[in-house]
């Protein structure tokens, strides 16, 4: 009979900061990679402006998520995300 392994929280993994950084880099890179295709579909200057605003919002939301992920849940102090 197979025994189930206990689930270990991600933050207890010693490689968690590195994996969090790779996830952050992947999200930012994908945002930058799809920007030219989105801009190519724009038909007016207002469309270009709206796409740039969406891109900025996406990058800011990614950095906010990664900033909250940089908090070490095992300690009482929270590390500030680098800007």
N, C-alpha and C positions, 0 to 999 in steps of 0.2 A: 504494500500500500504506500502510495506517495504522500509524503508530508508536504504541506504548503510552507513555503518560506515566508517568514514575516516580512511585511512591507516596510522598507526603510525610507524615511523621508529623503527627498532629493538633497536638502541642505546638509545632511549628515555625510554625504559623499565628499571625500576630500578633493575631488575634481570639480565640484559644483561651481566655484567662481570661473573656472576656465570654460565650462560648458555654457554658463550664462553669458559670457563674453562672446562665444561663438554664435549663440543664438541672436544676440544683439547685432553682431556684424552681419549675419545673414539677413536679418530684417532690413537693415539700412541699405545693404547692397542690393537687395531686391527692389527697394523703393527707387534707388538711383537707376537701376537697370530698366525699369518700366517707364521712367519719366519721358525719354525721347519718343516712345510709341504713343504715349498719352498726348504729348505736345503736338505730334504729327496729326492727330485727329481733330485738333482745334481748328475752328473756322473763323473765329474773330479774336480780337485782342481780349475781349472779356472772357472768352473760353480759356485763353492762355493764362490770364490772371487767375481764374478759378482753379485751373490745374496746379498752378504754382502754390496757391493757398492750400489745396488738398495735400500737395507734397510736403509743404511745411508742417501741416497738422500731423501728417503721418510720421514724419521724422521726430517731431516733439513728443508724440504719443509713445513712440518706441523708446526714446530716451527716458521718459517718465517711468515706463514699465521696467526698464533696466535699472533705473535708479532705485526703485523699490525692491528689486531683486538683489541689489548689492547690500541690503541690510542683513546682517548676520543674526538669524533668529536665536542663536544660542547665547548671545551676549545682550546686555541691557542697553548698550550704546548702539546707535545707528550710524553707520558710515555714510558720509555725504557722497553723492554721485559726483564724479568729476565732470566739469563742464567744458 
